[in-house]
Amino acid sequence: MEDDQKLKYLKVALVVFGVIFIFGIYAMMMWVWPSGWGWTPRQPEYEQMIMGLYATLGVFLILAAKDPQANRSLIWFTIWSSIVHGAIMLVQALVDETERANLLGDVPALFLVAIVLWYLMPKRETVR
């Protein structure tokens, strides 16, 4: 896929992931699948912190979609923080059997975000 085509899809992915970060994480943790997206036992304060951080990141991803090249560091932060967050949760889910549902919930979702954005990121900065 050519860089300009990737850039077009990157813009879409940033908006989609931004909306998911703003609304989807809350919905998954609270209503849709709490065991795969929350913590056992429930930790409302921690969940509120995570939802606040991801909602904020979601807003900035949507803003970054207007000019991804100018927001490369934010996009790379999203990629690497998703990898690190997913890896830590993967280990925790393997060690703590009460967190095993996360192996099918937010762990693969975090890796999916990282893979999609990594693939769509232009490998070099284009001249404006």
C-alpha positions as CSV (number, residue, x, y, z in Angstrom):
1,M,0.0,0.0,0.0
2,E,1.3,3.4,-0.9
3,D,2.1,6.0,1.8
4,D,-0.6,8.4,0.6
5,Q,-3.2,5.6,0.7
6,K,-2.0,4.6,4.2
7,L,-2.3,8.2,5.3
8,K,-5.9,8.3,4.2
9,Y,-6.7,5.1,6.2
10,L,-4.6,6.4,9.1
11,K,-6.9,9.4,9.3
12,V,-9.9,7.1,9.5
13,A,-8.3,4.8,12.0
14,L,-7.4,7.8,14.3
15,V,-11.0,8.9,14.3
16,V,-12.3,5.4,14.9
17,F,-9.9,4.7,17.7
18,G,-10.5,8.1,19.1
19,V,-14.2,7.5,19.4
20,I,-13.7,4.1,20.8
21,F,-11.3,5.5,23.4
22,I,-13.8,8.2,24.4
23,F,-17.0,6.1,24.5
24,G,-16.1,2.4,23.9
25,I,-13.8,1.8,26.9
26,Y,-16.4,3.1,29.3
27,A,-19.1,1.0,27.7
28,M,-17.0,-2.1,27.7
29,M,-15.9,-1.7,31.3
30,M,-19.3,-0.8,32.7
31,W,-21.9,-2.6,30.6
32,V,-20.8,-4.8,27.7
33,W,-18.1,-7.0,29.1
34,P,-16.8,-5.9,32.6
35,S,-14.8,-9.1,33.2
36,G,-12.8,-8.6,30.0
37,W,-12.3,-4.9,30.4
38,G,-12.4,-4.2,34.1
39,W,-10.6,-5.5,37.2
40,T,-11.5,-8.2,39.7
41,P,-12.4,-7.2,42.3
42,R,-13.8,-3.9,41.0
43,Q,-11.6,-0.9,41.5
44,P,-13.8,2.1,40.6
45,E,-11.1,4.7,41.3
46,Y,-8.6,3.0,39.0
47,E,-11.2,2.4,36.3
48,Q,-12.2,6.1,36.4
49,M,-8.5,7.1,36.0
50,I,-8.0,4.8,33.0
51,M,-11.3,6.0,31.4
52,G,-10.2,9.6,31.9
53,L,-6.8,9.0,30.4
54,Y,-8.1,7.1,27.4
55,A,-10.9,9.6,26.8
56,T,-8.4,12.4,26.7
57,L,-6.1,10.4,24.3
58,G,-9.2,9.8,22.2
59,V,-9.9,13.5,21.8
60,F,-6.3,14.1,20.8
61,L,-6.3,11.2,18.3
62,I,-9.4,12.7,16.6
63,L,-7.6,16.1,16.4
64,A,-4.5,14.4,15.1
65,A,-6.5,12.9,12.2
66,K,-6.6,16.4,10.6
67,D,-2.8,16.3,10.1
68,P,-1.2,13.0,11.1
69,Q,2.2,14.0,9.9
70,A,2.2,16.9,12.3
71,N,1.2,14.6,15.2
72,R,3.6,11.7,14.6
73,S,4.8,11.8,18.2
74,L,1.3,11.5,19.6
75,I,0.6,8.6,17.2
76,W,3.8,6.8,18.1
77,F,3.0,7.4,21.8
78,T,-0.3,5.7,21.2
79,I,1.4,2.8,19.5
80,W,4.1,2.2,22.1
81,S,1.9,2.9,25.1
82,S,-0.6,0.3,23.8
83,I,2.1,-2.3,23.4
84,V,3.5,-1.6,26.9
85,H,0.0,-1.5,28.5
86,G,-1.0,-4.7,26.6
87,A,2.2,-6.5,27.6
88,I,1.8,-5.6,31.3
89,M,-1.8,-6.7,31.3
90,L,-0.9,-9.9,29.4
91,V,1.6,-10.9,32.1
92,Q,-0.9,-9.9,34.9
93,A,-3.6,-12.0,33.3
94,L,-1.3,-15.0,33.0
95,V,-0.2,-14.7,36.6
96,D,-3.5,-13.8,38.2
97,E,-6.3,-16.2,37.2
98,T,-9.0,-13.6,38.2
99,E,-7.8,-11.5,35.3
100,R,-7.8,-14.2,32.6
101,A,-10.8,-12.7,30.8
102,N,-8.6,-9.8,29.8
103,L,-6.7,-12.2,27.5
104,L,-9.8,-12.0,25.3
105,G,-10.8,-8.5,26.1
106,D,-8.5,-5.5,26.4
107,V,-5.2,-7.2,25.9
108,P,-5.8,-8.1,22.2
109,A,-7.6,-4.8,21.7
110,L,-4.5,-2.8,22.8
111,F,-2.3,-4.9,20.5
112,L,-4.7,-4.4,17.6
113,V,-4.6,-0.6,18.1
114,A,-0.8,-0.7,18.0
115,I,-0.6,-3.0,15.0
116,V,-3.1,-1.0,12.9
117,L,-1.5,2.4,13.6
118,W,2.0,1.0,13.2
119,Y,1.1,-0.4,9.8
120,L,-0.6,2.8,8.6
121,M,2.0,5.2,9.8
122,P,4.1,6.5,6.9
123,K,7.6,5.3,7.4
124,R,9.1,8.7,6.7
125,E,7.9,12.2,7.2
126,T,6.7,13.8,4.0
127,V,7.7,17.3,2.9
128,R,4.9,19.8,3.2
